[in-house]
Amino acid sequence: YIVTQMFFDNQQYFSFVDTCQKAGIAAPIIPGIKVLTRKEQLRTLPEKFNIDIPYALSETVRQAEPERAKESGIAWAVGQVQELLEWNSPGVHFYVMGNPAPVIEVIRQLKR
């Protein structure tokens, strides 16, 4: 199986899976999700991991009060994971980075 780098735009994952399938790669590709919890991550995650954060997410987090940034990140991740599961991804890998609480909240809020 393959686990992707963290991403915040599901279209990147869908495109990656399509490209892999066209290349004959049949291994399950598990999406890697990180829940944004702090405004600083809008800068640090792209710098450290060479990733893009969608404008809609970055603006929502930027405009939130510092103590509410985590709620914005959780809401984004819930929508992102829900769409991935509806698309029938083979599962989801969460990048926890020492703080499982936001991931637990995402899982709690997912539609059943």
N, C-alpha and C positions, 0 to 999 in steps of 0.2 A: 504494500500500500504506500501511498504518497501523502504526506501532510504538507500543506502549503505554508508559506510565510504568512504572517498576519496581514489581513487586508480589511478594508472598511467599505468597499464597493463590490457588491456581489457580481456585477457584470464582469469584473476582472476574473473572478473565479469561473463563471460560466464560459467565458472566452478561453481561459486556460484549459479547462476540461475538454472543450471542443477541439482545440488545437492538439492536445494529447491524443484524443481518440482518432483524429484524422491521421496522426503519425503512427497509429497502431499500438499505442500504449493502452493496455487493458486493465492495469492495476486500479483499484479504488483510489480516488483522490479526495482526501478529507480536508475540508476547509479549516484554516487556522484563524481563530477569532480572538481579538483582544478587546476588552471593555475599557474604554477611556474613563478615567476616574478623576483626572486633574487637568486644568487648563495647560499646565506646562507640557503635558504630553503632546499637545498640538505642535510643539517645536521639537521635543526630544525624540519622539518616535520616528518622524521622518528623517531626522539627522542620523540616528543610530541604525535604523533598519532600512533606509532608502525606500520608504513607502509614501504613498499619497493618501491624504485624508480628504474626503469629499467636502466641497465648499459648504453644503448644507449642514453637515455634522460640525465642521469647524466653527461656523457662525453660531449654531445653537449653543455650543460649549462656550464660545467667547462671550456671548451675551448673557449667559447664566451667571448668577452670583457664584463666587468661588465654592461655597459649600453645596451648591446645587449642580455643579458640573458633572459630578458622578451620576446623578439622576438622568441627565441628558445622555451620557454615555451608555447607561443601562438601557434606556428607552431605544436608542439606536441599535444596540446589540440584540435586543429582543426582536425587533423588526427584521434585522439582518438574519438571525438564526431561524426565525419562523419561515422566511422566504427560502432559505437554503433547505430546510426540511421539507417544505412543500414541493421543492424542485427535486426531491428525492436524493439529496446528497447522502453519501454512505455514513454520515455521522458528522460530528463537529468536534474539533480540537480547540480547547480554550487555552490561550497563553495567560496563565495566572500570575506569574511573576511575584510570588510571595503573598498575594492578597486574594484569597478565594472568595471573599464576601460578595463582590460584584457579580461573579459568575453564578454563585448560588442564587442571587436575586434574579438574574436573567432566567435561569432555569425555572425558578418559582413562577415567573410571570408568563412563561410560554403558554400558548393555547394548548389545551389537551385534546 
